[in-house]
Amino acid sequence: MAAIPNDVSLITLFSTGGVLSTASNTSSAVFQVNGTNLWAGLHPFYATVVTADGLQYRTQTQWIQLVP
C-alpha cells in the first residue's frame, strides 16, 4: 500500500481478529502476513492511514481466500 501525502504518521493493516501490523512515519509499507495466523477461510484485509495532522483514511476492503 502507498499513501499520497508525505506527512503520514501511521499505517495500520487490519484483518480477521483486528490489527495485523503497523508502520510508522512512512508513506508506503509492505506487510508480510503469515497465513497460519488466520487459518483457512475468507478474510477481509484493509488499511488505515493517519496523517501527522490527524486526518484518517481507510482503503477498500479486499477479501482473500486462504485454503488449507
N, C-alpha and C positions, 0 to 999 in steps of 0.2 A: 504494500500500500504506500502511496506517496501523497503528502499534503502539499497544497499550493503555497500557503503562507510560510514565510521563513521564521515566524515567531511561534512555532509550535512548541508547547511545553510538555505535552504528554500524548502518546498514542497508546490505546488500550485495545487488546483483542479479546473478544468475548465468544463463547460457545456454550454448549450444554454444561450446566453447572456454574457458569459465571466467568470470571476473568481467567484467561489462559496465560497472558503475558502482557508486559508493558515496555515501552521505550520512551525515554525522556530526552528532551532538548534536541530533537532531530526531526526533520521534515519527512523522512522516509524510514521504513523499517521492514525487515524480513523476519517473520516469525516462523520457527520450526515447531510443529506440534506432533507429539508422539501419539499415534492413533490408539495405542493400547491404553492411554489415559481416558479415552472417550468410549471405547468398546464399539461393537458393531451397531449400526443403525443410521438414521438420518439425523444430521446435526446442523444447526444454524451457526454461521460464522458472520460476525460483523465487528467493526472497529469504531471507536470514538476518538476524536481528535480535540484536544483542548489547547487553545492558543494562550499566549502569555497574558493577554488582556481578559481572559476568562470566557471567551466565546467557545461554544462546544458544537461539534458537528458529528454526525453519525453516518456511516456508509450504509448502503443497501445490504440486506441480509442475503448471503449466499448459502445455499443448502448443499451439504456434502454427504454422500452415502458412503459409509465405511462398512466393508464386508469382512467376515472372519477369515 
